[in-house]
Amino acid sequence: MNRFEKFFGPRDEAKVKYQGGDFQVTSPGDFVRCAITGQPIALNELRYWSVELQEAYASPEISFRRYLEVNGKV
């Protein structure tokens, strides 16, 4: 991140392949979007995703809620 990014924010959305414990950027960019909220997530802050659904999540709570939805627990 350079000093101007904090003023102008992330600009390009990356395409990412989510893997167990890691992810691979397939198309360059600064961020991905949370699959539930649409909130941009900087790649260096990306911590939560689903390998099965190939989705990123902004927080552990959102990730867990999505897990429950997909697995019929809600």
N, C-alpha and C positions, 0 to 999 in steps of 0.2 A: 504494500500500500504506500502510495506516495503522499506527500503533504497536502495535495489538492483534493484527494479522494474524500477526505473527511468533510470537506465543504460541499462538494458536488454529489457525493454518494456514489454507489456502484452504478455502472453504466450498461454493461453487456451481460445478458443472461447466458450462463454456461449450460451445456448439455453434459449430463453426468450419467455414468453407469455405476449403480450402487452395488457393492460387493460386501461380503461378510467381513466386517472390521476395517474396510477401506472403500474408497471410491475412485473411479477413473474418469478424468475429464475427457470427453470425446469431442467436444467443441468448445473452444476457449471462451472465457467470460469471467466476470467478477463475482457472480452470485447465482444461486438457484432460488426458486420460489417454494415456500411451504405449500404442500399439496392441499392443506385444509384452509389456511388463512390467506394465502397468496402473498404473505410477507416475504420480502427478499431476505435471503440468508447468505452472508458473505462466505465464500468457500473456506476461508481460514477459521470460520466459526461454526461450520457444519458438523454436527455431532450425532444427529438422529435421523435415521432413514429406514426404509423397508426394502430389503433385497427382493422379496417376493413381489411387491407392488411397484418397485422402482419409483418410490416417492420420498421426498425429503420433508422433515418436520422441524418447526422452529423451536420446540421445547419437548422435554420428556413427557409432560402431561398430554400434549397434543398427540405425540407418538403412541402413548398408552391408550388414549381414547380411540384412536384410529384402529389399533390392534383389537380392542373390544368390539368395535363396529364390524370389522371384517370377519371376526371369528364368532359372530352371533351372540355375544355376551351382553349386548345392550338392548 
